[in-house]
Amino acid sequence: MQRGDTVKLTAVFRDWGGELVNPDNVGLKIYNARQVEVYSASLSDMDAESLGNYFHFYTPENDGFYIYEFSGTLDGNTVLRRKDFEVKFV
């Protein structure tokens, strides 16, 4: 992705039986390559396109490798979805 371009970050959450579900306390954290948190946001059901399908728009300001993590609580347990992306000027 190019620096300054907005990216749509996504995650899909499923329950223990594989059915789509909206977990409680959904949040997003973005880490740099050194695993230092550079951004965070609390999300709500308004950030779900449909059941279990969450998104958030983010515009990176610096080049580098990033990891994003959507997290939530399901039946009292933490659930995570992580992916990565790279930002370059070109």
N, C-alpha and C positions, 0 to 999 in steps of 0.2 A: 504494500500500500504506500501511497505517497504522503509525505509530511503535509499536514494542513487539510487533508481530505477526511471527511467524516466517514466512519465505519459503523456498520450496524452489527453489534455483538449479539450473539444468540446462544440460548441454551434450552434443552428439553429436559423436563423432569418427569420421572415415572415412579409409581409406587413399587412396593416389593413384588407385586404380581405383574408388573409391566404396563399397568394402565397409566395414562397421562394424569398428572395431578399438579395442583398448585400448592407448593409447600408453604409453611409459615416463615416469617422473618427472612424473606428473600433479599439478598444483597449482592453487590458486585464490587470486586476489588481488582485493580490492575497493578501488576508488578513489573519492574524493569528486569533486565537480564540478571541482575544481582539479587533478585527476589526481594527488592525493597518496594514497599507499597507506594505508588505514585498517584493513585486515584481510588476513591470509594464512593458508593452510592447505595442508599436504601431504596428498595423497589417495592411496588405494590401490585395488586392485580391489574392496575391500569397499565403496567409495563408488560402484560401478557397479551400476545396477539390472539391466543386461544388457550384452552386448558393445557397447562404444562409447558407452553412455549413462550419463553421470556425473551425480551430484547432490551437493548439500551444503545443509544447513539453516543459515540465518543470521537473526539477530534484530537489526535496526538500532535503535540507541539514539537517533539524532538525525535530525531532518528534513533533507531535501536530496535532491539528485540524485546517484546512484551508478552506477558502471560496474563490472561484474564480469567477470573474465577467467579462464577455465579454460585452462591451457596444459599441454603435454606434449612429448615427444620421439618422433618417428616417423622411423625410418631415419636417425637422426642429425640430423634437422631439427626446428626448433621449430614446433609447430602451436598456434594460438590460436583461441579462441572467445570473443567479447565480446558482451555485451548490457548494457542499462541498465535502471534502475528509479528511481522517485521515491518518497520517503517523506514523508508528511504526518501531522500529529497527527489530523486528522479522517478 
